Amino acid sequence: DEDTDNLFYLFDDSTTETVRGQGQTSHSQKNNTPLYCHIHWVQSASGSVNWSINYSLSNAGEITETWTKIYTNTTRYIYSTGNLQQLSTFTITNVNITMPSEIFKFKVSREGDATSDTMAGDAKFNSFDCHYQSDSPGSREEYIK
């Protein structure tokens, strides 16, 4: 479901719902360092939300599509009342970047049917992003760090 007026994906409390995306890691990312990712979402009730990310990282020239799934139900801020802009975080540690511009595919889900998901109502998904350690303003060449 979507809230098209406020630009949210509405993730239900009784099923698994998913958004998908893909992109490239930055040419400035330091090789083999973790990605620190988080979901921006609006919390409108007490309880916890069980989030998962299923991701794939591939260097150019690789054929593999290995997917890894990790979970979190932690939040950055304590909910008390109203609509709280919330953050839930993931750390991706098995990053094998050996050249600039690795392909990053992801599927972010609320697993509302999980027993650890106790928040009633929709989790209003805003966005998903990752932070990384940089060791240069870019790469010296197009395909070589």
VOMI-146249 format. One record per atom (N, C-alpha, C): x, y, z. Coordinates in pm, whole numbers, plus 50000, padded with zeros to 5 digits. Layout:
<recs>
XYZ...
</recs>
This chain:
<recs>
500844988150000500005000050000500885012450000500325023249949501045035949946500185047150002500805056650066500205069550099500795079149997500075081449888500615089449779500655104349812499855108849908499885122949949501145126150030501545116850117502685119250206503925111450166503855104050056504985096549998505555085950092504695077450145505085066050227504675053250158505485042750177505005029150154504475024550289503295018850291502655014450416502894999550433503754996050530504114982150553503204976550663502414966650628501374960850712501954953450833501114951950936501544945251059501224930351062500734924550954500374910350958500954902050843501714908450754502314901250641503734906250620504424900350524505734905450485505564913850359506004926350366505934935450252507344940650224507644943150096509024945550053509124956949954510204964749965510614973949858511964968949808512214971449680513444966549617514184978049551515484976549539516264986549469517634981149436518344989049357519714985549324520474998049285521764997349296522615008449258524055003949262524935013749268526355010949273526955017149398527955010449454528685016549564529525027949507529885037149591530625048949547532065045749511532595052749412534005051349375534905055949490534365063549585535175068549695535195058949814534395048249813534355038949926535665031549939536175030850061537385023250091537095008450072537985001350001537794987149974537624979150103536714969450096536504959650203536134965650338535394976650338534914982650463533394981350470532834980750592531394978450609530524989550551529284985650522528224995150488527334996550612527075008750653526215011650768524905017050713523905008350709522645011550643521545014050746520555021950707519395023750793518145027050713517025023850776515705026450721515155038850792514645048350715513905059650770512435056050760511725056250872510305052750872509585060250982508265060850972507455067651072506775057351159506985058651291506385050051391505195057351451504005050951450502775057351499502155050051616502835039751670502335032151784503525025851856503305021851981504385015352055504565001052004505694995152037506014981651994507214981751903507614969951859508784968851771508364963851633509164967751533508944963551395510114954651355509824943151298510854933951252511204936951107512364943051084512824946350949513864936150906513954933850776515034925650721515544932350595516794929550564517344933450435517984921050375517624918350252518224907750174519054914950068520364912650065521224920549977522214912049901522694917749793523714911549709524724922349670526004919449682527094928349641527974920849541528194926749425528984920049322529954929849257531214925949250532204933749177531954932149027532294942248951532214941348805533054929548758532544922148663533244910448612532894897648684532174898448799531754886548870530434881448813530214868548821528994862448770528024859448884528494858149005527674853349116526594863249157525524857849208524454865549270524184859149404525044861349500524884855749633524084865649719522994860849777522144869149860522364865850007522374876150090522514874750235521374882350300520784876350405519674882850474520054885450620519804897750665520014901350805518764908350858518614908550989517404913551055517754924151159516764932651187516854941651301515444944951348515294946851478514064952651531514404963451634515614968651622516044979551709515694992951644515555003051729515255016451681516215026451745516405037451680517305047951728516655056551836515355058951823514645068151912513555060851991513285065652110512255059752197510905065752161509945057152131508605061652093507785064652218507055076152214506125078952323504715081552271504585090052167503265093152115503375099651977502295099751903502265106851775502965099351663503455106951565504175101551449505645105151461506465095351492507895097351518508715093051397509575102051346510535098251243511545088951308511565076551268512355066151333513455061251240514505055551298515595049151224515795034951278515945025551188516355011951224517585008851141518605003151206519915001951141520334987451114521154985951011521804973350972523264976450947524144967050980525544968250940525894956350851526344959250731526744948950636528264947950643528754936950701530194935650727530934927450623530254918450552530964909950456531014916750319531624928550317531754936350195533114933050132533074927950011534314923849943534534932849822534624945849847534844955349738536314955349702536614951849579538004951649534538214961249418537154967549373537254977449266536094987249284536184999049225535125008649242533825004049176532735009149231531425007649169530904993349170530874987349288530294974049305528774975149293528114965049235526664964949223526044960649356525104968849406524444966449534522954965049507522424953049530520984950549516520424947849654519194952649680518614950649812517094949149805516604941749905515174940149928514964942950076514284953850109514004957550248512564953650278512364946150386511034941150420510684943750565509384946250587508834945150721508224931250729508654923550827508114910250846507074910950956505904916550919504834919051015504244906551075504434895151010503914882551062504894875751158506054881651183507034875951277506584878651420506874869351510506464871151650507164882851716508364886651666509094898051724508554911451675507634911551579507004923851530505744926251612505794936051702504694938151796503994951551779504394959751683503734972651662502474970651577501344974951628500094974151554500024985451451499484982351335499314992551231500484992851135500385002151040501395003350936502675009850985503805004550939505085011650948505205019550819505375032550830505375041350713506815043250665507165035650562508525035450509508795048050428509865055450465510305067250390511405063850291512535058850343513695056350256514685047150324515685043150246516745034350291518045039750235519085040750319520375045350269521515039050347522705040050291523905034250352525005044650360525785043750465526985052050484528195042950476529345048550444530535040550423531775048950454532885042050474534165048650494534755052250358535225064550346535805069350221537305070750237538035067650131539495069550136539995077850019539075083149938539455091449824538225098849774538425109449698537255116349641536645108649525537255097949481536775089749371537865079849335537825074849214538875065549170539765072549069541025068249063541975074548969541655071048825541135058948804540735054448671539305049148681538685047048568537285043048568537045029548636537935019848619537715006448672538735002148776539635011048814540685007748910540705018149020540745013949142540785023049258542115029349264
</recs>
